[in-house]
């Protein structure tokens, strides 16, 4: 999440008017507008892999998969943002402030692919905002630096179940969709750098 534009505070309506004509995407949070930085080729590939694999498995069912061009609003925290992947399993509910119907309110599952510049925000403020969405059943964090996927699943009592998946596990279970994705498909075409091993200095 980048530095806010000039520290000026805007209303949601002002943000939307500016966003309609913007060449780049921006997030809106507590009255501030934040430019969204572009991702790396590897980051983009992982998003495409997740989107494509989910689409293939959900095709023909009631759930639909959307890419990061669809905006999301969380009214309780005044956050407008563009998740990397959105899955909605009910008829879309649109933000009444957005007359162009480019902002939804009711996702079932959200996926964010982590990068060094956004990881703290995705795990912190964004997580706290997302779990306040009444329709949300699952939040997924996908690492772009190693084979690792973390899911947060809302249980029937309202608590959230955290489940990390790393090798030697081979598949990630998305409980809200009753879908499993192989780690190999999520990271297809991705090459990770070799791990850095700390060697103690010679005495």
URCOR-V444970 format. One record per residue. N is the residue number from 0. PHI is phi in whole degrees, 0 to 359 (none if undefined). Layout:
# URCOR-V444970
N PHI
N PHI
This chain:
# URCOR-V444970
0 none
1 274
2 292
3 294
4 288
5 59
6 69
7 281
8 258
9 236
10 278
11 304
12 296
13 294
14 301
15 297
16 299
17 292
18 289
19 303
20 258
21 284
22 276
23 241
24 276
25 223
26 264
27 234
28 210
29 52
30 87
31 252
32 255
33 238
34 292
35 261
36 284
37 287
38 258
39 282
40 299
41 294
42 301
43 295
44 296
45 297
46 301
47 298
48 298
49 297
50 300
51 294
52 292
53 293
54 301
55 298
56 280
57 260
58 303
59 89
60 263
61 275
62 268
63 237
64 251
65 234
66 268
67 283
68 280
69 269
70 271
71 237
72 241
73 247
74 302
75 294
76 241
77 51
78 259
79 248
80 206
81 237
82 300
83 297
84 219
85 239
86 241
87 237
88 248
89 226
90 302
91 297
92 253
93 259
94 297
95 296
96 282
97 263
98 292
99 270
100 56
101 248
102 229
103 253
104 238
105 232
106 287
107 263
108 222
109 234
110 237
111 236
112 268
113 284
114 223
115 305
116 279
117 243
118 301
119 299
120 291
121 296
122 274
123 254
124 300
125 291
126 302
127 296
128 286
129 299
130 289
131 268
132 281
133 298
134 280
135 290
136 254
137 207
138 236
139 237
140 248
141 244
142 287
143 255
144 245
145 201
146 282
147 202
148 230
149 241
150 240
151 241
152 246
153 282
154 272
155 297
156 271
157 93
158 281
159 249
160 263
161 265
162 220
163 275
164 230
165 220
166 305
167 276
168 301
169 245
170 225
171 255
172 263
173 262
174 294
175 293
176 251
177 55
178 231
179 242
180 241
181 293
182 303
183 297
184 280
185 299
186 253
187 299
188 84
189 264
190 244
191 268
192 293
193 298
194 297
195 274
196 253
197 283
198 253
199 297
200 296
201 286
202 257
